[in-house]
Amino acid sequence: MKLRVDEIVVNDKRVFLRVDFNVPLKDGVIQDNTRIVKALDTIKYLISKGAKLVIASHLGRPKGEVKPELSLKPVAEELSRLLDKEVIFPGEVIGEKVESLKKELKPGNIMLLENVRFNPGETKNDENFSKELAKDIDIYVNDAFGASHRAHSSVVGIASFVKTAAMGFLIAKEIEYLSMATENPQKPYIAILGGAKVKSKIPVIENLLDNVDTLLIGGGMSYTFLKALGYEIGKSLFDKEHFEKAKELIEKARERGVKMLFPQDHVCAKEIKEDAEVKVFEKDIENDYIGVDIGEKTINSYKEEISKAKLVVWNGPMGVFEIDKFSRGTTEIAKAVAEGDLISIIGGGDSVSAVKKAGVSDKITHISTGGGASLEFLSGKTLPGIECLSDKEE
Ligand code: AMP
């Protein structure tokens, strides 16, 4: 078992805390502070125990360059407001200024480093950069679940250059809930997968076939499977590269007795836009139409399945839900999942927005803070950002 932050002594120690402060920003203004709020438990705990805290995060994709519009300065201000406490912001990630400020930190002080991805070493897990980050640091705490599937310096590399590395409360909670789906899951266990990309869902489906009773497939990814089943899909999304794999997965599901369901009717349009004319097709889709949402029959049959479940894992919308006209399938599934007497685990930014849009997020058992990371965890992979943590304190 990996160490959790409350299992180690942090008093008077310099602690490097990696969080996920990758908040949506518009003209330097934070649009949604959820990610900062979610990190507060671990931050408050560490300062209450007398840690000298150095916090790090990435923001967006500056690709190793300093991009002022991706500065963490507004985040430092928001964190300071939320904690009602000074947050030192050196405006740099490493270097002399950071080093001298690090040394001056007193127990309970907080410093937030500038965007770690301003340094090209970060995403390369560069050893020298990792060493720089670890300079004068005693303990590394990872609480950035959403970044834990990435072997980057501030997530993984740093762990090799500190005495002890532990997880924060947010990651501990993610593991606790996501493990409900990977270790002895309650049955019937249903996984609902949607979204556009077949590629990212293939390993998940493969792994889920060992555990789930039923797979409900929707969204753009379903058309590659529907074509494999011999249906006409018109101009709907089609992933040629993963077509054979899709066929294989359908076969595997059959062999293992897993019920794999696909949309039987489709809300279609000639173009993906708000004022597009909508037509519903059952089974085959006409040549110049694109499938943009699941139809009423599919909604009802999926709801029926969900009503029998004890555990539901959901990732990816059932249609182009960003456009109101095409969002009904996703919203109805969100409601069914939320209202069911079941454990519900939702991951992935889009499914999370969908449950928020449907106004049912408070009825979901666990909303994961990491889309890619939760998918990898559910696929049975060990996440490098968790794997690198210590089993015991040094
Ligand atoms: P993913 O990142 O693979 O989970 O895909 C999420 C995206 O899939 C969302 O932006 C949806 O708009 C999109 N999507 C869902 N259903 C469809 C569809 N039928 N056709 C095209 N895009 C879709």
Residues whose N, C-alpha, C, O or C-beta is under 5 A from the ligand:
A	BS01	AMP	G194 G195 A196 K197 G219 G220 L237 G291 V292 D293 G316 P317 M318 G319 V320 F321 D350
